[in-house]
Every structure is written in structure tokens, then in C-alpha cells.
């Protein structure tokens, strides 16, 4: 019932073409481009310096431990979406990883589950909607959050409001939530410093670069890394041979 | 946070796009029957690594040899045509030729800058899939050396008249030529549809 409701609501907006070929799909470019520039400015002013400072003062093993712990805290979201997508093996692996890493891994700081060969199966509701056949809709740059589309934005909101800590009521809940989101933000930005600096230097068009990277990497995540032959472009399309 | 909610896999691996470029030039470690395309990738990966690792060459000699290698294993004309996208249609021959030269020079300069940091990696060919006759995807795993985790890389190999060449490669779900097409067509669109403008920009980038 839940799944049907979502399809009814979202299909007219996004269409039923699940996982369209990664290609320019940007009818909202007149809004997206200025928002992208605003996000870049915000990143340059705040997030990048904070992330670089964090990287500078925090030893590698500590950053790894924090990253592991944050990944471990994703378990409820990963579990829910693996189940919704019908991925029994992913759901079981998520439960196993959470159990092992929370105990032997001391609250998720260490990742002994990986050493045991239990792979992570990260899923989010945007991917779930895609698996259910909901099209992505046009490219959309969110304020602060960056590259997205209507489907993934819906997924982002859904995952946020269904996360256990979101609806638990306890003293200091708001501060905990803000703290958690902040740590995630800094950790992920720190992990991307070299990559994004490389993009900034080598991109021929930074806006187009981010858009293409987002679309391609999301398509890959939705298909769990499996090659999508139908999505590959034809190199002969504009050839003159 | 605004750059963070995408590139989920790429962000997790420190070497990101650099590793993507790295995949062109690594040592093969499996010897098996495989397809012609698999053999092509296996053999040429060894040749590329040998050039990068050759300490008897000075910087200029290594660059020259490296560029010759690129010209041999990559179908630069096909890739240059592809990255122009719709602007390839009806482009004048000389304009395209200038663009192809500039694009090739730019790409080689990027690879050279990034790959000089690496050495000692190994590559294992794990299989291949035919998209259509003459268009195959070879799957490999690259490991050790400067990489902190094994990296899956796919190579798109085009075979015509018995000759195989690379036209694209993928890591972390991102195909390099597709990425470059997105950037170049956007640049051309922002410059009045001028392929010549893109040529000039690429020449400037390669010379920096």
C-alpha cells in the first residue's frame, strides 16, 4: 500500500523511466546554475576551511574511526531500504555488520565486519524509489545540499524523518541531531578534499562536471555497481565514418 | 556539506579521479585465454606501466614515449568526436582537427601530471561483456601500489578491422569520456556554440 501510494504521487512528476541514461537533463538550469555558484561560495567560505582544519588536526586513525562510526549509524536507513528493495542479502549483511561493528568494533569505531568479508550495502530511499520504477526527474541543485533531483530529494527527506533518532524524544535531542549532522558534514567534506580540489583545477566546466558526476554515480549506486549496457552512449552517434 | 551528498563511492576513496586515470597504465598479473579485447587490455596495461616505471628515461623522454603510447592504444579521433557531442555534427574538418589535437594534448597533460605519483600497482582482468560486435567492456581489478583498496575499472574497447583501441574507461560508476563530453559541450554552449573556443581553452589548459 505504501509503495503504491508513493508511485501514484510521484509518477506524474518524475515519469516512469527509471534510471535514465546519465545525460544532460537540466531544464531548470537558470535556477540550478546560480544555486550551484552560491553553494560553491558557501563551501569556500565555511565548509572547506572547517574540513581542512579538521583534517589537519585530526590524525588519520581518528578520522577513520569517526568515519566508521558514522557509517555504522547508517544501519537503520540501509536496513530499511534494503528491505524495501527486496534485497534480503543486503538486509542480512547490514544487520550482521551493525551487530559485529557495534560490539567487537566498539560502537562502530572499528570495522571488523569488513575483515570478516561482510560487505556494506548502502541504500537510501532515493535509490529505493528508482528501483520501484520512479524516474529521477530533472537535475536539481538544492541549497546547501547540492546536486540532486526530485526523486532523490524526496528520498533525502524520507530517510531523514524515518531515522530513529529523528522521532525519539529525549533531553538534548535537538542538539544531538544537529551535532550528528554537523559531524557527518565535516567528515564527508574532509574525505572529499583531494577529489574536489582536483575537480576545481581540472574541470573544463565545474557546473557540468558536478552534474555529470552526480548523475553517473547515482545511476551506479542504484544498480549496485552492475554494468548497465543499455545506458552506455553510442560513440558512433555523431561520427562521420 | 553542499558538495557532499553525491559521489558516494568516489568520495570514500582518497584517490578518486586520479585512480580513474591510473587504470590506463598498470601491470597485468593474470595470464588466461580470455577474449581478444581482454588480451588487448592485459598487454597494453603492461606496456604503459613499463613506460611510467622506466627510470632510465628522463622526464622529456618519458613524456614523448608516453604520448606515443596513448596514440597507439586510445582511439583519440573517436573520443574527440564523441566528447564534442552534438557539436560534432557538421563541424568543419580543420576545426575538428584542431580540436582533436588540443583535446589530446590536454588529456595527455592531465594523465602525465597525475600518474607520475604512482607505481607498483597490479591489474587483474576479470572478464568482459560485448555491448555489440566490435564494442566490448573489459572488467579489471587494480590493486596494491598507492591504492588503499582494490579498485574495479572497466575499459570500453572498440575493435574495427581487427584493430582494438580504448575509447573510454570507468571507475566508481563514472565513465571518463562521458564526463568530458558533459564538460566540453557545456563550455561550447556557453561560448556561442564555438568549437574553436573550446580548442583555445584546451590549448591554454595544456600549456599551464
Interface residues (C-beta under 8 A of the other chain):
Chain A: X22 X24 X39 X40 X42 X43 X47 X122 X142 X143 X144 X145 X146 X147 X148 X156 X184 X185 X188 X189 X191 X192 X194 X195 X196 X198 X199 X202 X203 X204 X205 X207 X208 X209 X210 X211 X212 X213 X214 X216 X217 X218 X219 X220 X221 X225 X227 X229 X232 X233 X235 X237 X238 X239 X240
Chain B: X1 X2 X3 X4 X5 X6 X7 X8 X9 X10 X11 X12 X14 X15 X16 X17 X18 X78 X79 X81 X82 X84 X85 X86 X88 X89 X110 X129 X131 X135 X137 X139 X152 X154 X156 X158 X167 X168 X172 X173 X174 X175 X177 X178 X179 X180 X181 X182 X183 X184 X185 X186 X187 X190 X198 X201 X202 X205
